[in-house]
Amino acid sequence: MANTQGMKLKFTVIKNDDVLSTPKGDLWMERLNNICEVVNVNRLPKNPNRYIVKNEPYASEVIEILNCNCHWG
C-alpha cells in the first residue's frame, strides 16, 4: 500500500460498479446523480480536464515522482 501521508484530498472517486450495483430508486442515488449533473454543467465549460485514477502496486513510485516535482500535497 502506498504511503499517502501529506496527500491533499482534492477528489472523490466512486467506482462505477458500485454505482451500478445500487438498487434503482435509492434516494441517495438520485441525489448523487443531481450533484453530478450540476457539477458537469458548471465545470465542464470552464475546465474540460479528464482525470485518471489508478490503484496499482507502483503507486508509491508515482507519489515519489509527484513529490519530486512539487505536485504532491
Beta strands, then each sheet from edge to edge (+ up, - down):
end
